[in-house]
């Protein structure tokens, strides 16, 4: 009987231990499920937070773009309230100018040095200008365009194209970026324009191929100081010539801001009809034959 009792007690103990082990396993399983749930819940909580951060950053960038457009729209609106002085005839761009509306040649042949390569149809307004290391009096135009770009945040792209074939833009930047040009004839002696500042792309034009293509498109010679405004779809919408940083026509900024804001550009009307100059015809008729011969071929 004693032996049977021991056997029964041992069996009961084994059963109890098995039940306890099973309970512990079940508890461990429950804890694991709970932990997995908490981890999943935490991950789910983190995901919206990460998405919120991305959305906030995108919203901030969009807000900055909108602010830039609002500022340019306000500037364009302010120009409506004031009458601009007439531009000198030799600098006036008329509505029927052959260049306006033409497609800008591709920028693919240019070599860019201090930023990514750009194209004419970039989705943004593009401002092109031309410079030469020999025209130091025009360096302030490069700085002025940098100020224009900075004031409009990322609403525009600016590219300055070198007319020099014997020196590339990296050498130009190394020599002149940040240099104070004391003798620069900046407009109104503006000191902020005398220190060369270029925060946009410079490009080299091998064999002046782009300049030649632009000349064909615009039906005019492309010069140092020219500023060409191209819309987001790659079409020439305006151009003017700067002289030592001065903008004689005075329409560049108003037209640029209108284009950014999607507003109609200012109109100078059609070009006036050419007048016959009887005196000039008479003078031509009186030119001596020997002078005509001397000028042959020019």
C-alpha positions as CSV (number, residue, x, y, z in Angstrom):
1,X,0.0,0.0,0.0
2,X,2.8,2.4,0.9
3,X,4.4,1.7,-2.5
4,X,1.2,2.3,-4.3
5,X,0.7,5.6,-2.4
6,X,4.2,6.8,-3.4
7,X,3.5,5.9,-7.0
8,X,0.2,7.8,-6.9
9,X,1.9,10.8,-5.3
10,X,4.6,10.8,-7.9
11,X,2.1,10.7,-10.7
12,X,0.2,13.5,-9.2
13,X,3.4,15.5,-8.9
14,X,4.2,14.9,-12.5
15,X,0.8,15.9,-13.6
16,X,1.0,19.1,-11.4
17,X,4.4,19.9,-12.9
18,X,3.1,19.3,-16.4
19,X,0.2,21.6,-15.8
20,X,2.4,24.2,-14.3
21,X,4.8,24.0,-17.2
22,X,1.9,24.3,-19.7
23,X,0.7,27.3,-17.8
24,X,4.1,28.9,-17.9
25,X,4.4,28.2,-21.6
26,X,1.0,29.7,-22.2
27,X,1.9,32.8,-20.1
28,X,5.1,33.2,-22.1
29,X,3.2,32.9,-25.3
30,X,0.8,35.5,-24.1
31,X,3.6,37.8,-23.1
32,X,5.3,37.3,-26.5
33,X,2.1,38.2,-28.3
34,X,1.7,41.2,-26.1
35,X,5.2,42.4,-26.7
36,X,4.8,41.9,-30.5
37,X,1.6,43.9,-30.4
38,X,3.4,46.7,-28.5
39,X,6.2,46.7,-30.9
40,X,3.8,46.8,-33.9
41,X,1.8,49.6,-32.2
42,X,5.0,51.6,-31.5
43,X,6.1,51.1,-35.2
44,X,2.6,52.2,-36.3
45,X,2.9,55.3,-34.0
46,X,6.4,56.1,-35.4
47,X,5.3,55.8,-39.1
48,X,2.8,58.6,-39.0
49,X,5.3,60.7,-37.1
50,X,7.9,60.1,-39.8
51,X,5.2,60.9,-42.4
52,X,4.3,64.0,-40.5
53,X,7.9,65.2,-40.5
54,X,8.1,64.6,-44.3
55,X,4.9,66.4,-44.8
56,X,6.0,69.3,-42.7
57,X,9.2,69.6,-44.6
58,X,7.4,69.5,-47.9
59,X,4.9,72.1,-46.7
60,X,7.7,74.3,-45.5
61,X,9.4,74.1,-49.0
62,X,6.0,74.8,-50.7
63,X,5.4,77.7,-48.4
64,X,8.8,79.2,-49.3
65,X,8.0,78.8,-53.0
66,X,4.6,80.4,-52.5
67,X,6.2,83.3,-50.5
68,X,8.6,83.9,-53.4
69,X,5.7,84.0,-55.8
70,X,3.7,86.2,-53.5
71,X,6.6,88.7,-53.3
72,X,7.1,88.7,-57.1
73,X,3.3,89.1,-57.6
74,X,3.3,92.0,-55.1
75,X,6.2,93.6,-56.9
76,X,4.4,93.2,-60.2
77,X,1.2,94.6,-58.7
78,X,3.1,97.6,-57.3
79,X,4.5,98.3,-60.7
80,X,1.0,98.6,-62.0
81,X,0.5,101.5,-59.7
82,X,3.4,103.5,-60.9
83,X,4.2,104.6,-64.4
84,X,7.7,103.6,-65.6
85,X,9.7,106.1,-67.4
86,X,10.0,105.6,-71.2
87,X,13.0,103.5,-72.2
88,X,15.5,104.9,-74.6
89,X,14.6,103.9,-78.2
90,X,17.9,102.1,-78.8
91,X,17.2,99.8,-75.7
92,X,13.5,99.4,-76.2
93,X,12.1,95.9,-77.0
94,X,8.9,96.1,-78.9
95,X,6.0,93.6,-78.9
96,X,6.8,92.5,-82.5
97,X,10.5,91.9,-81.8
98,X,11.6,88.9,-83.8
99,X,13.1,87.2,-80.7
100,X,10.0,87.1,-78.5
101,X,8.2,83.8,-78.5
102,X,11.1,81.9,-80.2
103,X,12.3,78.7,-78.7
104,X,15.6,79.0,-76.8
105,X,18.3,76.8,-78.2
106,X,19.3,73.7,-76.2
107,X,21.8,74.2,-73.4
108,X,23.1,70.7,-73.8
109,X,26.3,71.8,-75.5
110,X,27.3,74.1,-72.6
111,X,29.8,72.9,-70.0
112,X,28.6,73.7,-66.5
113,X,31.1,74.3,-63.8
114,X,29.5,75.1,-60.4
115,X,26.2,73.4,-60.5
116,X,24.1,70.8,-62.3
117,X,23.5,71.1,-66.0
118,X,20.3,72.9,-66.9
119,X,18.0,73.0,-69.9
120,X,16.0,75.9,-71.3
121,X,12.6,74.1,-70.6
122,X,13.4,73.5,-67.0
123,X,10.0,74.1,-65.5
124,X,11.2,77.4,-64.0
125,X,11.9,80.8,-65.5
126,X,15.4,80.9,-66.8
127,X,17.6,84.0,-66.9
128,X,20.6,83.9,-69.3
129,X,23.4,86.4,-69.4
130,X,26.8,86.7,-71.0
131,X,30.1,87.8,-69.5
132,X,33.8,88.1,-70.4
133,X,36.9,88.4,-68.2
134,X,37.9,91.4,-70.3
135,X,34.7,93.3,-69.4
136,X,35.4,94.0,-65.7
137,X,33.0,96.9,-65.7
138,X,30.2,94.5,-66.3
139,X,31.0,92.2,-63.3
140,X,28.5,94.1,-61.2
141,X,25.8,92.8,-63.5
142,X,26.7,89.3,-62.5
143,X,26.4,90.3,-58.8
144,X,23.1,92.1,-59.5
145,X,21.6,88.9,-61.0
146,X,22.8,87.0,-57.9
147,X,20.8,89.4,-55.8
148,X,17.8,89.0,-58.1
149,X,18.0,85.2,-57.8
150,X,18.3,85.3,-54.0
151,X,15.4,87.6,-53.6
152,X,13.2,85.3,-55.6
153,X,14.3,82.2,-53.7
154,X,14.0,79.2,-56.0
155,X,11.5,80.7,-58.5
156,X,14.2,81.2,-61.2
157,X,17.4,79.7,-62.5
158,X,20.2,81.9,-63.7
159,X,23.1,80.9,-66.0
160,X,26.0,83.2,-67.0
161,X,27.7,82.1,-70.1
162,X,31.3,82.9,-70.8
163,X,32.2,84.5,-74.1
164,X,35.9,83.7,-73.5
165,X,37.3,80.8,-75.4
166,X,40.7,80.8,-73.8
167,X,39.6,80.6,-70.1
168,X,36.9,78.5,-68.5
169,X,34.6,79.6,-65.7
170,X,36.4,77.7,-62.9
171,X,39.4,79.9,-63.4
172,X,37.1,83.0,-63.5
173,X,35.5,82.0,-60.2
174,X,38.8,81.2,-58.5
175,X,40.1,84.6,-59.4
176,X,37.1,86.9,-58.9
177,X,34.5,85.2,-56.6
178,X,34.3,87.4,-53.5
179,X,36.7,90.0,-54.9
180,X,36.0,93.7,-54.2
181,X,36.2,95.7,-57.4
182,X,37.0,99.2,-56.1
183,X,36.9,100.8,-59.5
184,X,33.7,99.1,-60.6
185,X,31.3,101.7,-62.0
186,X,28.3,100.2,-60.1
187,X,24.9,101.9,-60.6
188,X,24.6,104.7,-58.1
189,X,27.9,103.7,-56.8
190,X,26.1,100.8,-55.0
191,X,28.8,99.2,-52.8
192,X,26.9,95.9,-52.6
193,X,27.5,95.4,-56.3
194,X,31.3,95.9,-56.2
195,X,32.1,92.6,-54.5
196,X,31.7,89.8,-57.1
197,X,29.1,87.3,-55.9
198,X,27.9,84.5,-58.1
199,X,25.7,81.9,-56.5
200,X,24.3,80.4,-59.7
201,X,25.7,78.3,-62.6
202,X,28.5,79.5,-64.9
203,X,28.9,77.8,-68.3
204,X,31.5,77.5,-71.0
205,X,30.3,77.7,-74.6
206,X,32.7,75.6,-76.7
207,X,33.3,77.3,-80.1
208,X,30.5,79.8,-79.2
209,X,28.0,77.3,-80.6
210,X,25.2,78.3,-78.2
211,X,25.8,82.0,-78.8
212,X,25.6,81.4,-82.5
213,X,22.3,79.4,-82.2
214,X,20.8,82.1,-79.9
215,X,21.8,84.8,-82.4
216,X,20.0,82.9,-85.1
217,X,16.9,82.5,-82.9
218,X,16.8,86.1,-81.8
219,X,17.9,87.6,-85.1
220,X,20.4,89.9,-83.3
221,X,24.0,89.8,-82.1
222,X,24.4,88.4,-78.6
223,X,26.6,90.6,-76.4
224,X,28.2,90.8,-73.0
225,X,25.6,92.3,-70.7
226,X,22.6,90.9,-72.5
227,X,20.0,89.3,-70.2
228,X,17.6,86.9,-71.8
229,X,14.4,85.7,-70.0
230,X,13.1,82.3,-70.9
231,X,9.8,80.9,-69.6
232,X,9.3,77.5,-68.0
233,X,8.5,75.9,-71.4
234,X,11.7,77.2,-73.0
235,X,10.5,80.2,-75.0
236,X,12.2,83.6,-75.1
237,X,9.8,86.1,-73.5
238,X,12.0,89.1,-72.9
239,X,15.5,90.5,-73.2
240,X,17.4,93.6,-72.3
241,X,21.0,94.8,-72.3
242,X,22.8,95.9,-69.1
243,X,25.6,98.4,-69.4
244,X,28.0,98.3,-66.5
245,X,25.2,97.1,-64.3
246,X,22.8,99.8,-65.4
247,X,19.5,98.7,-66.9
248,X,18.7,101.5,-69.4
249,X,15.4,100.2,-70.5
250,X,14.3,99.6,-66.9
251,X,11.9,96.8,-67.7
252,X,13.9,93.7,-66.7
253,X,12.7,93.3,-63.1
254,X,9.0,94.2,-63.8
255,X,8.9,91.7,-66.7
256,X,10.7,89.0,-64.8
257,X,8.3,89.3,-61.8
258,X,5.2,89.2,-64.1
259,X,6.5,86.1,-65.8
260,X,7.1,84.4,-62.5
261,X,3.6,85.4,-61.3
262,X,1.9,84.3,-64.5
263,X,0.8,87.8,-65.4
264,X,0.8,89.5,-68.8
265,X,4.0,91.3,-69.6
266,X,4.3,95.1,-70.0
267,X,3.7,96.2,-73.6
268,X,5.9,98.6,-75.6
269,X,3.6,98.3,-78.6
270,X,4.8,97.6,-82.1
271,X,8.0,99.0,-83.4
272,X,7.5,102.4,-85.1
273,X,7.5,102.4,-88.9
274,X,10.9,103.2,-90.4
275,X,11.1,106.7,-91.7
276,X,12.6,107.5,-95.1
277,X,15.7,109.6,-94.8
278,X,16.0,111.7,-98.0
279,X,19.1,113.3,-96.7
280,X,20.8,109.9,-96.2
281,X,19.8,108.8,-99.7
282,X,21.2,112.0,-101.2
283,X,24.4,111.6,-99.2
284,X,24.9,108.1,-100.4
285,X,24.4,109.3,-104.0
286,X,27.2,111.9,-103.5
287,X,29.8,109.4,-102.2
288,X,32.9,109.6,-104.5
289,X,33.6,106.6,-106.6
290,X,37.0,106.1,-105.1
291,X,35.6,105.9,-101.6
292,X,33.1,103.3,-102.8
293,X,35.9,101.3,-104.2
294,X,37.9,101.6,-101.0
295,X,34.9,100.3,-99.0
296,X,34.3,97.4,-101.3
297,X,34.1,94.2,-99.3
298,X,33.4,95.8,-95.9
